[in-house]
Amino acid sequence: MAGSEAAWQAANAGIRVVIHEMRPKVGTFAHRTGNLAEMVCSNSFRSDDSEQNAVGLLHWEMRQAGGIIMEMATRHRLPAGGALAVDRDPFSESVTEALKAHENVSVSYGEITELPDQDQWIIATGPLTSGALAQAIRAETGAEALAFFDAIAPIVYAETVNMDVAWMQSRYDKGETEAEQTAYMNCPMTRDQYEAFIDALLAAEKTEFHEGETAGYFDGCLPIEVMAERGRETLRFGPMKPVGLTNANRPDVKPYAVVQLRRDNALGTLYNIVGFQTKMKYGAQKSVFAMIPGLENAEFARLGGIHRNTFINSPTLLDDQMRLRSRPNIRFAGQITGVEGYVESAAMGLLAGRLAAAEMQGRTLPAVPATTAMGALVTHITGGAEAKTFQPMNVNFGLFPPLDGVRGGRRGRKDRYKGYTDRAKEDWLAWLGLRALDVA
């Protein structure tokens, strides 16, 4: 995602760009194709609300900057209530085709194993950086790469879900169209079924880490077993919360817990189990997930899994232009910098591409205002975060400078969030050189 966006931004600025992609010659645990911008975990870009949600604001900022990731995500969006869910294969195919068709872009397939000394480079290898390149980065920085474990959720064939038990509904019927209001499959659980499920989940055989692997988990993508270990009710107040839903098959019975599945492709033939990242072994997954009402006979297009992600300690290694301090011809972008999520990764690619292009044209772009979603993220990773405790971070309003003046005087969360987004939109358009918004 980050590399694709960086290449697109630089190429549109008139810079000749070569994308180096090791796949399909060198594969990874999670990827299936050699396409650029392949989605390997969830198919959701999360909330698309640019007035009340920080990631929705980031969507808006990227659209204003002509981002290819948001353009193709919107083109291949799937009904998902207020979220931006994407048909993953057509999405990555479209990104790949657009970049290959660009007159300033060429793609070279092969692994980069050393840090280059010349020319301008952007390393956007994501969390699954190849072993050879990761070692080269460690040798240059003199520090061990930080790491955490990331999990992926299983995908189910829709036709194998028992719709006499499950029903279609978005939480609180959210969405403007019927398709959006019925974007999720919902599988209800009674209290006894939930308790039995938790017992089986805790007892299931799980993937063990190799000796010496001590990385923690990213809180935004915890395996369900880890959540369950934190308390028996944790899942019921997390991905299995029953609020905002009415069982269409038994409207008089309120579920104790609900498992949701979100459409994963445009045909509606595949659904992923929302929030069900797992480290259970494959055999255990099939037996435990069969305990979910409606999934008794479900067949899986992909089972869940866990893999080791790496990221650098950006606050100590990168300058405010996202350059490696010891080698300023190299920038880092994407999840390897310590941002978390598809959107955040692509956003850092967008910024790195623009910064590199400007430098090659003899210009230095001003700092992105920290009042914007883009600026809040890059400020966090290039010095705003505490280096000793640096961990992957999603965009959130806690990274933004406090409101002041008229906006700061607003009361209530909705007004406060609207204040953040109004200010951010005005400042982002000004940074881009576009007309200012008429905001309240």
SULUR-V883257 format. One line per field, one symbol per residue. phi: phi as a letter, one per 30 degrees, with the letter a starting at -180 (. if undefined). psi: psi as a letter, one per 20 degrees, with the letter a starting at -180 (. if undefined). burial: 1 if it has 9 or more other ideal C-beta (glycine too) atoms within 8 Angstrom, else 0. A space follows every 10 residues. Layout:
# SULUR-V883257
phi = ???
psi = ???
burial = ???
This chain:
# SULUR-V883257
phi = .ddddddddd dddjcdbccc bddddbcbdc dcbcddhddc cdcccidcdd cbbddddded ddddcidddd dddddcdcea idcccbddde eddddddddd dddcbbcccl dccbddcbic bbcbdidced eddddddddd dibdddabcb cccdccdedc ddddcdbcad ehhdkdcddd dbdcdbcdbd dddddddded dddddbdcdd ejdcdccddd bdeddddddd ldceddcbdc dcdibbdddb ddcdddabcc bcecbddicb bcddicdbcd deddeddddd ddejcecdcc daddabbccb bcdeeccccd cicdedbddc ccaidddjcb jeddddddde dddddddddd cicbddeded dcdddddddd dcldddddcd bebddadddd dedbiddddd cidddddddd dddddddddd ddicddddcd
psi = gghghggggg hijjpppppo phqjgorrhh qhajqqkppi drjpjbqjoj hjphhhghgg ghghjkphgh ghghhkqqpk cjrnqpoggh ghhggggggh iphjpqppoq ppiqpqhrrp qooljailpq gghhhhgghg ijqpprqrpq qqqqpqphij poiigrrppq pkkpqhrhhh iliqppoqqr ggggghgggh ghiqpqpqqq piojqaqphi lpqhhgghhi qhighijcij pjqjqpohhm iiopqhqppq pppirhikip pqopjlqqjq qgghgghghi ippijhkqqp hprrrqrpqq qrmghhhqai jjqphiniip qqqbhiijqp qgggghghgg ghgggggggh jjqoqqqppi irgghgghgg ikihqohhkp qqpqpqiiiq qqqrcghhiq qqgghghhgg hggggghghg hijrqqqnq.
burial = 1111111111 1010101010 1110000001 1010111110 1011111101 1011111111 1111101111 1111011111 1111111111 1111110110 0101101010 1000110000 1111111111 0111011101 1000111111 1111111100 1100111111 1001100001 1111111110 0011111101 1101010000 0010001100 1111111100 0001110111 1100101000 0000111111 1111100001 1111111111 1001111111 1111100101 0001111111 1111101100 0111001011 1111111111 1111111111 1111111110 1000000111 1111111111 1101100001 1111100011 0010001101 0000111111 1111111111 1000000000
